[in-house]
Amino acid sequence: MAWTPRTLADALNNIAELDIDIENNESSLIIKMNDYGDLPLAVLFTSQQIVIETYICPVNTIRDTAEFNLFLLRNQKVLPLSSVGITQVKQEEYYVAFGALSLNSSLADVMLEITTLVENAFDIAEITQVYSQE
C-alpha cells in the first residue's frame, strides 16, 4: 500500500507512545513533535517518495558558511538516514535536515526515519552553535 497524507496521518495518530499533532492537506503533513520541543517536521509526498524535513537555522546566522558547509560535507556520513541542505523560504535561506523514503515503506520504516531525523536535527542544531555569529 502506498502512503497518502491521510493514511499516514491516521496511522501515526494511532501510535499511542507518539506525542504529536498533525496538520494535513492533499499533498503534505506538518507534524509537531511535542516530546521534542514542538519541533515541526514537514512531510511532503511526491509520486514516488515521502520527503521529511525540518529547519535547522537561517544560513545568515552562520559566521563562516563555507567552513560550516565543508564541515557538513565531511561529516555527512555520521548522520544516519539524513542529509543536510539549504532551502529558501520567503527570500531567506535556511539549513534543513531531511530524509526520503518510498511511498511503499512500512510504518516502522517511516517511524525510524522520523525519529532519526529528529535526533539528527538536534545534533546539527547543537553543532551550529560553534559556527554561529556571536
C-alpha positions in Angstrom: 0.0 0.0 0.0 1.3 3.4 -0.9 1.0 6.1 1.8 -1.1 9.2 1.3 -1.1 12.2 3.6 -4.4 11.0 5.1 -3.4 7.3 5.6 -0.1 8.2 7.1 -1.6 10.8 9.5 -4.2 8.2 10.6 -1.5 5.6 11.2 0.8 8.0 13.1 -2.1 9.2 15.2 -2.8 5.6 16.3 0.6 5.1 17.8 0.0 5.6 21.5 3.6 6.3 22.5 3.9 9.1 19.9 3.0 12.5 21.3 2.4 14.5 18.1 0.0 17.0 16.5 -0.6 16.7 12.8 -1.9 19.2 10.2 -2.6 17.6 6.8 -3.7 18.6 3.4 -3.8 16.9 0.0 -0.1 16.7 -0.6 1.7 17.2 2.8 1.7 16.9 6.6 3.1 19.1 9.3 4.0 17.0 12.3 4.6 18.8 15.6 6.9 16.6 17.8 5.6 17.5 21.2 8.2 15.5 23.1 11.0 17.3 21.2 10.2 21.0 22.0 7.4 21.1 19.4 9.9 20.6 16.6 7.9 20.8 13.3 8.5 18.3 10.5 7.2 18.9 7.0 6.2 15.6 5.3 5.9 16.0 1.5 4.5 13.4 -0.8 5.6 13.0 -4.4 4.6 10.5 -7.0 7.3 8.0 -5.7 8.5 9.1 -2.3 8.0 10.7 1.0 10.4 13.5 1.9 10.6 14.6 5.6 12.4 17.8 6.5 12.9 20.2 9.3 14.6 23.6 9.6 17.9 23.9 11.5 18.7 27.6 11.3 18.9 30.6 8.9 22.0 30.5 6.8 22.8 34.1 7.7 23.2 33.1 11.3 26.4 31.1 10.5 29.6 33.1 10.8 31.5 31.3 8.0 29.2 29.4 5.8 32.0 28.0 3.6 33.7 26.5 6.7 30.3 25.1 8.0 29.4 23.7 4.7 32.7 21.9 4.4 32.2 20.5 7.9 28.8 19.2 7.0 30.1 17.6 3.8 33.0 15.9 5.5 30.8 14.6 8.3 27.6 13.7 6.4 28.2 10.0 6.9 27.7 10.2 10.6 24.1 11.4 10.2 22.3 8.1 9.6 19.4 8.3 7.2 19.5 12.1 7.0 21.0 14.7 4.7 21.5 18.4 5.1 20.6 21.0 2.5 19.7 24.6 2.1 16.2 25.8 1.1 14.7 29.2 0.6 11.6 30.4 2.5 10.2 33.8 1.8 13.5 35.3 0.5 15.6 33.8 3.3 17.8 30.7 3.1 17.7 28.0 5.8 19.7 24.9 6.6 17.4 21.9 6.7 17.8 18.3 7.7 15.8 15.8 5.5 15.3 12.2 4.7 13.4 10.4 2.0 11.8 7.0 1.7 9.5 5.1 -0.6 5.7 5.7 -0.6 5.5 1.9 0.0 7.7 1.9 3.1 6.4 0.2 6.2 5.1 2.2 9.1 8.1 1.0 11.1 10.4 2.5 8.5 8.6 5.8 8.4 8.8 5.9 12.2 12.6 5.2 12.1 13.0 8.0 9.5 11.1 10.4 11.7 12.8 9.6 15.0 16.3 9.5 13.4 15.7 12.8 11.6 14.6 14.5 14.9 17.8 13.2 16.6 20.0 14.3 13.8 18.3 17.7 13.6 19.1 18.3 17.3 22.7 17.2 16.8 23.1 19.6 13.8 21.5 22.4 15.7 24.0 21.9 18.6 26.9 22.0 16.1 25.6 25.2 14.6 26.3 26.9 17.9 30.0 26.5 17.2 29.6 28.2 13.8 27.0 30.8 14.8 27.7 34.5 14.6 28.3 36.0 18.0 
